[in-house]
Every structure is written in structure tokens, then in C-alpha cells.
Amino acid sequence: MKHITKRGTRYQYVRRVPIELQDRFPSPIISRRLKTSDKKYANLLATSYDYQTEQLFMRLRTAMLDSVTEKLLITFYY
């Protein structure tokens, strides 16, 4: 999994927000602590986060949502 980094003894999920969506996010980087030191479990968790993140990006790229709904989706994700 390419979006996993190890910080100390624990893994975390780190993903850069695409340039075309960065103006909608509070930070250009999404980071989630995976709270595990087991690499296999970290890969499993990161796969789930990666799927959720891709779904969020896809919804935002469709441009079918109003600004309030976009903000709610991003807030809910964080």
C-alpha cells in the first residue's frame, strides 16, 4: 500500500488531496492514524481509508453537489 507511512512504531495513512480539489479542503494532506504497529493490519485499514477517500474525491469531482453538501461531506470525512 503506497499511502502508509510509519511514524515511530505506529502506522498512519497519508494522502495528498488532488490539486483541483485542494481549495475545498482545510489541508492539502489527509492523514489518519491507524493505531497499529502490525503492518498487515495497517494495510487492511489503509485500504478501507483509501476506498473512502477515492469515493469522496469522486463525489466532489462530479460537480453535482452544492457547496453546503460538499462542506458536510468533507467535515464528515474528517
PDB file of N, CA, C and O in Angstrom:
ATOM      1  N   MET A   1       0.861  -1.180   0.000  1.00  0.00           N
ATOM      2  CA  MET A   1       0.000   0.000   0.000  1.00  0.00           C
ATOM      3  C   MET A   1       0.897   1.230   0.000  1.00  0.00           C
ATOM      4  O   MET A   1       1.791   1.362   0.836  1.00  0.00           O
ATOM      5  N   LYS A   2       0.651   2.116  -0.935  1.00  0.00           N
ATOM      6  CA  LYS A   2       1.540   3.247  -1.102  1.00  0.00           C
ATOM      7  C   LYS A   2       1.221   4.443  -0.220  1.00  0.00           C
ATOM      8  O   LYS A   2       2.016   5.381  -0.162  1.00  0.00           O
ATOM      9  N   HIS A   3       0.087   4.442   0.468  1.00  0.00           N
ATOM     10  CA  HIS A   3      -0.289   5.591   1.291  1.00  0.00           C
ATOM     11  C   HIS A   3      -0.059   5.348   2.782  1.00  0.00           C
ATOM     12  O   HIS A   3      -0.671   6.009   3.620  1.00  0.00           O
ATOM     13  N   ILE A   4       0.810   4.415   3.110  1.00  0.00           N
ATOM     14  CA  ILE A   4       1.104   4.110   4.503  1.00  0.00           C
ATOM     15  C   ILE A   4       2.513   4.590   4.834  1.00  0.00           C
ATOM     16  O   ILE A   4       3.461   4.363   4.083  1.00  0.00           O
ATOM     17  N   THR A   5       2.622   5.250   5.961  1.00  0.00           N
ATOM     18  CA  THR A   5       3.933   5.615   6.477  1.00  0.00           C
ATOM     19  C   THR A   5       4.012   5.164   7.921  1.00  0.00           C
ATOM     20  O   THR A   5       2.994   5.008   8.595  1.00  0.00           O
ATOM     21  N   LYS A   6       5.218   4.959   8.382  1.00  0.00           N
ATOM     22  CA  LYS A   6       5.419   4.548   9.763  1.00  0.00           C
ATOM     23  C   LYS A   6       5.968   5.734  10.538  1.00  0.00           C
ATOM     24  O   LYS A   6       6.969   6.338  10.151  1.00  0.00           O
ATOM     25  N   ARG A   7       5.308   6.054  11.621  1.00  0.00           N
ATOM     26  CA  ARG A   7       5.739   7.153  12.472  1.00  0.00           C
ATOM     27  C   ARG A   7       6.006   6.561  13.848  1.00  0.00           C
ATOM     28  O   ARG A   7       5.083   6.195  14.575  1.00  0.00           O
ATOM     29  N   GLY A   8       7.269   6.475  14.183  1.00  0.00           N
ATOM     30  CA  GLY A   8       7.633   5.790  15.417  1.00  0.00           C
ATOM     31  C   GLY A   8       7.394   4.302  15.239  1.00  0.00           C
ATOM     32  O   GLY A   8       7.960   3.674  14.344  1.00  0.00           O
ATOM     33  N   THR A   9       6.553   3.745  16.095  1.00  0.00           N
ATOM     34  CA  THR A   9       6.229   2.319  15.978  1.00  0.00           C
ATOM     35  C   THR A   9       4.863   2.089  15.352  1.00  0.00           C
ATOM     36  O   THR A   9       4.476   0.944  15.117  1.00  0.00           O
ATOM     37  N   ARG A  10       4.132   3.154  15.082  1.00  0.00           N
ATOM     38  CA  ARG A  10       2.768   3.045  14.555  1.00  0.00           C
ATOM     39  C   ARG A  10       2.689   3.482  13.100  1.00  0.00           C
ATOM     40  O   ARG A  10       3.506   4.267  12.620  1.00  0.00           O
ATOM     41  N   TYR A  11       1.692   2.958  12.417  1.00  0.00           N
ATOM     42  CA  TYR A  11       1.476   3.311  11.017  1.00  0.00           C
ATOM     43  C   TYR A  11       0.391   4.378  10.904  1.00  0.00           C
ATOM     44  O   TYR A  11      -0.474   4.511  11.769  1.00  0.00           O
ATOM     45  N   GLN A  12       0.467   5.124   9.819  1.00  0.00           N
ATOM     46  CA  GLN A  12      -0.580   6.085   9.521  1.00  0.00           C
ATOM     47  C   GLN A  12      -0.838   6.136   8.028  1.00  0.00           C
ATOM     48  O   GLN A  12       0.023   5.808   7.212  1.00  0.00           O
ATOM     49  N   TYR A  13      -2.045   6.557   7.699  1.00  0.00           N
ATOM     50  CA  TYR A  13      -2.476   6.705   6.315  1.00  0.00           C
ATOM     51  C   TYR A  13      -2.292   8.166   5.943  1.00  0.00           C
ATOM     52  O   TYR A  13      -2.829   9.051   6.610  1.00  0.00           O
ATOM     53  N   VAL A  14      -1.537   8.424   4.881  1.00  0.00           N
ATOM     54  CA  VAL A  14      -1.280   9.792   4.429  1.00  0.00           C
ATOM     55  C   VAL A  14      -1.577   9.860   2.945  1.00  0.00           C
ATOM     56  O   VAL A  14      -1.104   9.038   2.159  1.00  0.00           O
ATOM     57  N   ARG A  15      -2.378  10.865   2.574  1.00  0.00           N
ATOM     58  CA  ARG A  15      -2.782  11.000   1.175  1.00  0.00           C
ATOM     59  C   ARG A  15      -2.843  12.474   0.808  1.00  0.00           C
ATOM     60  O   ARG A  15      -3.402  13.281   1.552  1.00  0.00           O
ATOM     61  N   ARG A  16      -2.284  12.816  -0.307  1.00  0.00           N
ATOM     62  CA  ARG A  16      -2.342  14.193  -0.804  1.00  0.00           C
ATOM     63  C   ARG A  16      -3.667  14.405  -1.531  1.00  0.00           C
ATOM     64  O   ARG A  16      -4.112  13.561  -2.309  1.00  0.00           O
ATOM     65  N   VAL A  17      -4.284  15.551  -1.260  1.00  0.00           N
ATOM     66  CA  VAL A  17      -5.524  15.918  -1.943  1.00  0.00           C
ATOM     67  C   VAL A  17      -5.150  16.368  -3.348  1.00  0.00           C
ATOM     68  O   VAL A  17      -4.206  17.141  -3.508  1.00  0.00           O
ATOM     69  N   PRO A  18      -5.864  15.906  -4.371  1.00  0.00           N
ATOM     70  CA  PRO A  18      -5.567  16.342  -5.741  1.00  0.00           C
ATOM     71  C   PRO A  18      -5.633  17.866  -5.870  1.00  0.00           C
ATOM     72  O   PRO A  18      -6.426  18.520  -5.193  1.00  0.00           O
ATOM     73  N   ILE A  19      -4.805  18.411  -6.729  1.00  0.00           N
ATOM     74  CA  ILE A  19      -4.685  19.860  -6.884  1.00  0.00           C
ATOM     75  C   ILE A  19      -6.036  20.515  -7.170  1.00  0.00           C
ATOM     76  O   ILE A  19      -6.342  21.574  -6.623  1.00  0.00           O
ATOM     77  N   GLU A  20      -6.838  19.890  -8.022  1.00  0.00           N
ATOM     78  CA  GLU A  20      -8.112  20.516  -8.393  1.00  0.00           C
ATOM     79  C   GLU A  20      -9.135  20.529  -7.246  1.00  0.00           C
ATOM     80  O   GLU A  20     -10.151  21.217  -7.337  1.00  0.00           O
ATOM     81  N   LEU A  21      -8.875  19.782  -6.182  1.00  0.00           N
ATOM     82  CA  LEU A  21      -9.789  19.746  -5.039  1.00  0.00           C
ATOM     83  C   LEU A  21      -9.239  20.432  -3.791  1.00  0.00           C
ATOM     84  O   LEU A  21      -9.949  20.553  -2.792  1.00  0.00           O
ATOM     85  N   GLN A  22      -8.008  20.874  -3.833  1.00  0.00           N
ATOM     86  CA  GLN A  22      -7.366  21.408  -2.633  1.00  0.00           C
ATOM     87  C   GLN A  22      -8.048  22.645  -2.063  1.00  0.00           C
ATOM     88  O   GLN A  22      -7.989  22.872  -0.855  1.00  0.00           O
ATOM     89  N   ASP A  23      -8.689  23.445  -2.898  1.00  0.00           N
ATOM     90  CA  ASP A  23      -9.349  24.644  -2.390  1.00  0.00           C
ATOM     91  C   ASP A  23     -10.562  24.317  -1.518  1.00  0.00           C
ATOM     92  O   ASP A  23     -11.049  25.191  -0.802  1.00  0.00           O
ATOM     93  N   ARG A  24     -11.051  23.103  -1.560  1.00  0.00           N
ATOM     94  CA  ARG A  24     -12.214  22.696  -0.774  1.00  0.00           C
ATOM     95  C   ARG A  24     -11.838  22.072   0.562  1.00  0.00           C
ATOM     96  O   ARG A  24     -12.693  21.920   1.434  1.00  0.00           O
ATOM     97  N   PHE A  25     -10.583  21.712   0.733  1.00  0.00           N
ATOM     98  CA  PHE A  25     -10.134  21.027   1.942  1.00  0.00           C
ATOM     99  C   PHE A  25      -9.359  21.971   2.856  1.00  0.00           C
ATOM    100  O   PHE A  25      -8.722  22.912   2.382  1.00  0.00           O
ATOM    101  N   PRO A  26      -9.412  21.724   4.162  1.00  0.00           N
ATOM    102  CA  PRO A  26      -8.669  22.579   5.091  1.00  0.00           C
ATOM    103  C   PRO A  26      -7.152  22.390   5.004  1.00  0.00           C
ATOM    104  O   PRO A  26      -6.389  23.264   5.416  1.00  0.00           O
ATOM    105  N   SER A  27      -6.727  21.259   4.471  1.00  0.00           N
ATOM    106  CA  SER A  27      -5.300  20.958   4.363  1.00  0.00           C
ATOM    107  C   SER A  27      -5.061  20.199   3.062  1.00  0.00           C
ATOM    108  O   SER A  27      -5.932  19.448   2.625  1.00  0.00           O
ATOM    109  N   PRO A  28      -3.892  20.380   2.430  1.00  0.00           N
ATOM    110  CA  PRO A  28      -3.621  19.645   1.193  1.00  0.00           C
ATOM    111  C   PRO A  28      -3.261  18.174   1.421  1.00  0.00           C
ATOM    112  O   PRO A  28      -3.095  17.413   0.468  1.00  0.00           O
ATOM    113  N   ILE A  29      -3.143  17.786   2.693  1.00  0.00           N
ATOM    114  CA  ILE A  29      -2.784  16.405   3.024  1.00  0.00           C
ATOM    115  C   ILE A  29      -3.813  15.827   3.982  1.00  0.00           C
ATOM    116  O   ILE A  29      -4.188  16.465   4.966  1.00  0.00           O
ATOM    117  N   ILE A  30      -4.263  14.624   3.688  1.00  0.00           N
ATOM    118  CA  ILE A  30      -5.162  13.888   4.577  1.00  0.00           C
ATOM    119  C   ILE A  30      -4.305  12.886   5.340  1.00  0.00           C
ATOM    120  O   ILE A  30      -3.551  12.120   4.739  1.00  0.00           O
ATOM    121  N   SER A  31      -4.421  12.894   6.642  1.00  0.00           N
ATOM    122  CA  SER A  31      -3.628  11.999   7.474  1.00  0.00           C
ATOM    123  C   SER A  31      -4.528  11.361   8.524  1.00  0.00           C
ATOM    124  O   SER A  31      -5.293  12.046   9.202  1.00  0.00           O
ATOM    125  N   ARG A  32      -4.429  10.058   8.647  1.00  0.00           N
ATOM    126  CA  ARG A  32      -5.200   9.323   9.650  1.00  0.00           C
ATOM    127  C   ARG A  32      -4.269   8.365  10.387  1.00  0.00           C
ATOM    128  O   ARG A  32      -3.511   7.618   9.768  1.00  0.00           O
ATOM    129  N   ARG A  33      -4.336   8.396  11.689  1.00  0.00           N
ATOM    130  CA  ARG A  33      -3.560   7.439  12.478  1.00  0.00           C
ATOM    131  C   ARG A  33      -4.246   6.080  12.414  1.00  0.00           C
ATOM    132  O   ARG A  33      -5.457   5.981  12.613  1.00  0.00           O
ATOM    133  N   LEU A  34      -3.482   5.045  12.140  1.00  0.00           N
ATOM    134  CA  LEU A  34      -4.039   3.702  12.049  1.00  0.00           C
ATOM    135  C   LEU A  34      -3.993   2.969  13.383  1.00  0.00           C
ATOM    136  O   LEU A  34      -4.618   1.921  13.540  1.00  0.00           O
ATOM    137  N   LYS A  35      -3.257   3.516  14.338  1.00  0.00           N
ATOM    138  CA  LYS A  35      -3.202   3.000  15.715  1.00  0.00           C
ATOM    139  C   LYS A  35      -2.791   1.530  15.799  1.00  0.00           C
ATOM    140  O   LYS A  35      -3.314   0.775  16.619  1.00  0.00           O
ATOM    141  N   THR A  36      -1.858   1.138  14.951  1.00  0.00           N
ATOM    142  CA  THR A  36      -1.362  -0.232  14.991  1.00  0.00           C
ATOM    143  C   THR A  36       0.102  -0.261  14.585  1.00  0.00           C
ATOM    144  O   THR A  36       0.573   0.590  13.829  1.00  0.00           O
ATOM    145  N   SER A  37       0.806  -1.247  15.096  1.00  0.00           N
ATOM    146  CA  SER A  37       2.190  -1.456  14.687  1.00  0.00           C
ATOM    147  C   SER A  37       2.318  -2.700  13.807  1.00  0.00           C
ATOM    148  O   SER A  37       3.417  -3.054  13.382  1.00  0.00           O
ATOM    149  N   ASP A  38       1.198  -3.357  13.537  1.00  0.00           N
ATOM    150  CA  ASP A  38       1.162  -4.541  12.682  1.00  0.00           C
ATOM    151  C   ASP A  38       0.967  -4.100  11.232  1.00  0.00           C
ATOM    152  O   ASP A  38      -0.050  -3.494  10.896  1.00  0.00           O
ATOM    153  N   LYS A  39       1.935  -4.404  10.383  1.00  0.00           N
ATOM    154  CA  LYS A  39       1.893  -3.936   9.003  1.00  0.00           C
ATOM    155  C   LYS A  39       0.717  -4.519   8.210  1.00  0.00           C
ATOM    156  O   LYS A  39       0.104  -3.806   7.414  1.00  0.00           O
ATOM    157  N   LYS A  40       0.396  -5.785   8.409  1.00  0.00           N
ATOM    158  CA  LYS A  40      -0.718  -6.389   7.677  1.00  0.00           C
ATOM    159  C   LYS A  40      -2.048  -5.728   8.051  1.00  0.00           C
ATOM    160  O   LYS A  40      -2.874  -5.452   7.181  1.00  0.00           O
ATOM    161  N   TYR A  41      -2.244  -5.482   9.324  1.00  0.00           N
ATOM    162  CA  TYR A  41      -3.472  -4.824   9.772  1.00  0.00           C
ATOM    163  C   TYR A  41      -3.512  -3.381   9.283  1.00  0.00           C
ATOM    164  O   TYR A  41      -4.572  -2.877   8.913  1.00  0.00           O
ATOM    165  N   ALA A  42      -2.362  -2.719   9.281  1.00  0.00           N
ATOM    166  CA  ALA A  42      -2.280  -1.343   8.778  1.00  0.00           C
ATOM    167  C   ALA A  42      -2.645  -1.298   7.301  1.00  0.00           C
ATOM    168  O   ALA A  42      -3.344  -0.381   6.869  1.00  0.00           O
ATOM    169  N   ASN A  43      -2.188  -2.266   6.525  1.00  0.00           N
ATOM    170  CA  ASN A  43      -2.555  -2.334   5.102  1.00  0.00           C
ATOM    171  C   ASN A  43      -4.058  -2.519   4.916  1.00  0.00           C
ATOM    172  O   ASN A  43      -4.655  -1.922   4.020  1.00  0.00           O
ATOM    173  N   LEU A  44      -4.660  -3.335   5.751  1.00  0.00           N
ATOM    174  CA  LEU A  44      -6.095  -3.562   5.680  1.00  0.00           C
ATOM    175  C   LEU A  44      -6.863  -2.272   5.995  1.00  0.00           C
ATOM    176  O   LEU A  44      -7.792  -1.911   5.273  1.00  0.00           O
ATOM    177  N   LEU A  45      -6.479  -1.587   7.061  1.00  0.00           N
ATOM    178  CA  LEU A  45      -7.131  -0.330   7.419  1.00  0.00           C
ATOM    179  C   LEU A  45      -6.919   0.733   6.350  1.00  0.00           C
ATOM    180  O   LEU A  45      -7.845   1.463   5.998  1.00  0.00           O
ATOM    181  N   ALA A  46      -5.708   0.817   5.843  1.00  0.00           N
ATOM    182  CA  ALA A  46      -5.396   1.819   4.824  1.00  0.00           C
ATOM    183  C   ALA A  46      -6.172   1.570   3.543  1.00  0.00           C
ATOM    184  O   ALA A  46      -6.559   2.521   2.864  1.00  0.00           O
ATOM    185  N   THR A  47      -6.405   0.325   3.204  1.00  0.00           N
ATOM    186  CA  THR A  47      -7.207   0.007   2.024  1.00  0.00           C
ATOM    187  C   THR A  47      -8.629   0.538   2.191  1.00  0.00           C
ATOM    188  O   THR A  47      -9.215   1.069   1.248  1.00  0.00           O
ATOM    189  N   SER A  48      -9.168   0.393   3.376  1.00  0.00           N
ATOM    190  CA  SER A  48     -10.505   0.915   3.654  1.00  0.00           C
ATOM    191  C   SER A  48     -10.524   2.437   3.562  1.00  0.00           C
ATOM    192  O   SER A  48     -11.418   3.007   2.937  1.00  0.00           O
ATOM    193  N   TYR A  49      -9.545   3.101   4.179  1.00  0.00           N
ATOM    194  CA  TYR A  49      -9.461   4.561   4.114  1.00  0.00           C
ATOM    195  C   TYR A  49      -9.246   5.039   2.678  1.00  0.00           C
ATOM    196  O   TYR A  49      -9.794   6.062   2.268  1.00  0.00           O
ATOM    197  N   ASP A  50      -8.452   4.298   1.927  1.00  0.00           N
ATOM    198  CA  ASP A  50      -8.192   4.675   0.545  1.00  0.00           C
ATOM    199  C   ASP A  50      -9.475   4.613  -0.285  1.00  0.00           C
ATOM    200  O   ASP A  50      -9.721   5.487  -1.116  1.00  0.00           O
ATOM    201  N   TYR A  51     -10.276   3.599  -0.065  1.00  0.00           N
ATOM    202  CA  TYR A  51     -11.552   3.472  -0.777  1.00  0.00           C
ATOM    203  C   TYR A  51     -12.467   4.641  -0.422  1.00  0.00           C
ATOM    204  O   TYR A  51     -13.075   5.245  -1.305  1.00  0.00           O
ATOM    205  N   GLN A  52     -12.567   4.962   0.866  1.00  0.00           N
ATOM    206  CA  GLN A  52     -13.407   6.080   1.309  1.00  0.00           C
ATOM    207  C   GLN A  52     -12.932   7.403   0.720  1.00  0.00           C
ATOM    208  O   GLN A  52     -13.736   8.241   0.313  1.00  0.00           O
ATOM    209  N   THR A  53     -11.625   7.574   0.682  1.00  0.00           N
ATOM    210  CA  THR A  53     -11.054   8.806   0.148  1.00  0.00           C
ATOM    211  C   THR A  53     -11.328   8.935  -1.342  1.00  0.00           C
ATOM    212  O   THR A  53     -11.686  10.013  -1.817  1.00  0.00           O
ATOM    213  N   GLU A  54     -11.163   7.851  -2.078  1.00  0.00           N
ATOM    214  CA  GLU A  54     -11.458   7.867  -3.518  1.00  0.00           C
ATOM    215  C   GLU A  54     -12.935   8.175  -3.777  1.00  0.00           C
ATOM    216  O   GLU A  54     -13.266   8.905  -4.712  1.00  0.00           O
ATOM    217  N   GLN A  55     -13.809   7.624  -2.955  1.00  0.00           N
ATOM    218  CA  GLN A  55     -15.244   7.897  -3.102  1.00  0.00           C
ATOM    219  C   GLN A  55     -15.533   9.378  -2.861  1.00  0.00           C
ATOM    220  O   GLN A  55     -16.323   9.984  -3.584  1.00  0.00           O
ATOM    221  N   LEU A  56     -14.901   9.949  -1.859  1.00  0.00           N
ATOM    222  CA  LEU A  56     -15.075  11.372  -1.572  1.00  0.00           C
ATOM    223  C   LEU A  56     -14.586  12.226  -2.733  1.00  0.00           C
ATOM    224  O   LEU A  56     -15.282  13.147  -3.161  1.00  0.00           O
ATOM    225  N   PHE A  57     -13.399  11.931  -3.244  1.00  0.00           N
ATOM    226  CA  PHE A  57     -12.862  12.682  -4.383  1.00  0.00           C
ATOM    227  C   PHE A  57     -13.779  12.565  -5.593  1.00  0.00           C
ATOM    228  O   PHE A  57     -14.005  13.552  -6.293  1.00  0.00           O
ATOM    229  N   MET A  58     -14.307  11.377  -5.848  1.00  0.00           N
ATOM    230  CA  MET A  58     -15.181  11.163  -6.985  1.00  0.00           C
ATOM    231  C   MET A  58     -16.459  11.998  -6.847  1.00  0.00           C
ATOM    232  O   MET A  58     -16.907  12.618  -7.811  1.00  0.00           O
ATOM    233  N   ARG A  59     -17.036  12.009  -5.653  1.00  0.00           N
ATOM    234  CA  ARG A  59     -18.260  12.796  -5.435  1.00  0.00           C
ATOM    235  C   ARG A  59     -18.005  14.283  -5.631  1.00  0.00           C
ATOM    236  O   ARG A  59     -18.840  14.995  -6.189  1.00  0.00           O
ATOM    237  N   LEU A  60     -16.852  14.747  -5.172  1.00  0.00           N
ATOM    238  CA  LEU A  60     -16.543  16.167  -5.313  1.00  0.00           C
ATOM    239  C   LEU A  60     -16.250  16.541  -6.765  1.00  0.00           C
ATOM    240  O   LEU A  60     -16.549  17.659  -7.188  1.00  0.00           O
ATOM    241  N   ARG A  61     -15.680  15.634  -7.517  1.00  0.00           N
ATOM    242  CA  ARG A  61     -15.352  15.913  -8.922  1.00  0.00           C
ATOM    243  C   ARG A  61     -16.585  15.940  -9.822  1.00  0.00           C
ATOM    244  O   ARG A  61     -16.538  16.536 -10.898  1.00  0.00           O
ATOM    245  N   THR A  62     -17.676  15.319  -9.415  1.00  0.00           N
ATOM    246  CA  THR A  62     -18.863  15.286 -10.258  1.00  0.00           C
ATOM    247  C   THR A  62     -19.489  16.661 -10.424  1.00  0.00           C
ATOM    248  O   THR A  62     -20.218  16.891 -11.389  1.00  0.00           O
ATOM    249  N   ALA A  63     -19.223  17.567  -9.514  1.00  0.00           N
ATOM    250  CA  ALA A  63     -19.755  18.936  -9.540  1.00  0.00           C
ATOM    251  C   ALA A  63     -21.274  18.958  -9.522  1.00  0.00           C
ATOM    252  O   ALA A  63     -21.890  19.904 -10.012  1.00  0.00           O
ATOM    253  N   MET A  64     -21.869  17.939  -8.969  1.00  0.00           N
ATOM    254  CA  MET A  64     -23.323  17.889  -8.871  1.00  0.00           C
ATOM    255  C   MET A  64     -23.818  18.261  -7.477  1.00  0.00           C
ATOM    256  O   MET A  64     -25.023  18.289  -7.229  1.00  0.00           O
ATOM    257  N   LEU A  65     -22.890  18.547  -6.571  1.00  0.00           N
ATOM    258  CA  LEU A  65     -23.247  18.869  -5.195  1.00  0.00           C
ATOM    259  C   LEU A  65     -23.169  20.372  -4.966  1.00  0.00           C
ATOM    260  O   LEU A  65     -22.317  21.058  -5.532  1.00  0.00           O
ATOM    261  N   ASP A  66     -24.064  20.867  -4.135  1.00  0.00           N
ATOM    262  CA  ASP A  66     -23.959  22.285  -3.785  1.00  0.00           C
ATOM    263  C   ASP A  66     -22.862  22.455  -2.727  1.00  0.00           C
ATOM    264  O   ASP A  66     -22.372  21.470  -2.174  1.00  0.00           O
ATOM    265  N   SER A  67     -22.489  23.674  -2.458  1.00  0.00           N
ATOM    266  CA  SER A  67     -21.351  23.938  -1.563  1.00  0.00           C
ATOM    267  C   SER A  67     -21.618  23.472  -0.131  1.00  0.00           C
ATOM    268  O   SER A  67     -20.696  23.035   0.557  1.00  0.00           O
ATOM    269  N   VAL A  68     -22.856  23.559   0.317  1.00  0.00           N
ATOM    270  CA  VAL A  68     -23.188  23.112   1.675  1.00  0.00           C
ATOM    271  C   VAL A  68     -22.998  21.603   1.795  1.00  0.00           C
ATOM    272  O   VAL A  68     -22.432  21.127   2.780  1.00  0.00           O
ATOM    273  N   THR A  69     -23.459  20.858   0.817  1.00  0.00           N
ATOM    274  CA  THR A  69     -23.310  19.403   0.831  1.00  0.00           C
ATOM    275  C   THR A  69     -21.843  19.006   0.745  1.00  0.00           C
ATOM    276  O   THR A  69     -21.415  18.066   1.415  1.00  0.00           O
ATOM    277  N   GLU A  70     -21.072  19.710  -0.071  1.00  0.00           N
ATOM    278  CA  GLU A  70     -19.639  19.437  -0.160  1.00  0.00           C
ATOM    279  C   GLU A  70     -18.970  19.627   1.191  1.00  0.00           C
ATOM    280  O   GLU A  70     -18.188  18.781   1.626  1.00  0.00           O
ATOM    281  N   LYS A  71     -19.274  20.731   1.853  1.00  0.00           N
ATOM    282  CA  LYS A  71     -18.675  21.002   3.169  1.00  0.00           C
ATOM    283  C   LYS A  71     -19.073  19.935   4.186  1.00  0.00           C
ATOM    284  O   LYS A  71     -18.249  19.517   5.000  1.00  0.00           O
ATOM    285  N   LEU A  72     -20.323  19.497   4.143  1.00  0.00           N
ATOM    286  CA  LEU A  72     -20.766  18.442   5.049  1.00  0.00           C
ATOM    287  C   LEU A  72     -20.027  17.131   4.795  1.00  0.00           C
ATOM    288  O   LEU A  72     -19.615  16.454   5.737  1.00  0.00           O
ATOM    289  N   LEU A  73     -19.862  16.776   3.531  1.00  0.00           N
ATOM    290  CA  LEU A  73     -19.124  15.542   3.204  1.00  0.00           C
ATOM    291  C   LEU A  73     -17.683  15.605   3.710  1.00  0.00           C
ATOM    292  O   LEU A  73     -17.181  14.645   4.295  1.00  0.00           O
ATOM    293  N   ILE A  74     -17.030  16.728   3.483  1.00  0.00           N
ATOM    294  CA  ILE A  74     -15.640  16.869   3.918  1.00  0.00           C
ATOM    295  C   ILE A  74     -15.540  16.869   5.437  1.00  0.00           C
ATOM    296  O   ILE A  74     -14.633  16.251   5.996  1.00  0.00           O
ATOM    297  N   THR A  75     -16.459  17.554   6.113  1.00  0.00           N
ATOM    298  CA  THR A  75     -16.460  17.586   7.567  1.00  0.00           C
ATOM    299  C   THR A  75     -16.720  16.198   8.130  1.00  0.00           C
ATOM    300  O   THR A  75     -16.069  15.781   9.088  1.00  0.00           O
ATOM    301  N   PHE A  76     -17.666  15.483   7.541  1.00  0.00           N
ATOM    302  CA  PHE A  76     -17.972  14.126   7.983  1.00  0.00           C
ATOM    303  C   PHE A  76     -16.771  13.204   7.793  1.00  0.00           C
ATOM    304  O   PHE A  76     -16.510  12.336   8.627  1.00  0.00           O
ATOM    305  N   TYR A  77     -16.050  13.393   6.706  1.00  0.00           N
ATOM    306  CA  TYR A  77     -14.876  12.559   6.433  1.00  0.00           C
ATOM    307  C   TYR A  77     -13.793  12.764   7.496  1.00  0.00           C
ATOM    308  O   TYR A  77     -13.177  11.804   7.959  1.00  0.00           O
ATOM    309  N   TYR A  78     -13.568  14.028   7.877  1.00  0.00           N
ATOM    310  CA  TYR A  78     -12.559  14.312   8.893  1.00  0.00           C
ATOM    311  C   TYR A  78     -13.079  13.925  10.257  1.00  0.00           C
ATOM    312  O   TYR A  78     -12.375  14.086  11.254  1.00  0.00           O
TER     313      TYR A  78
END
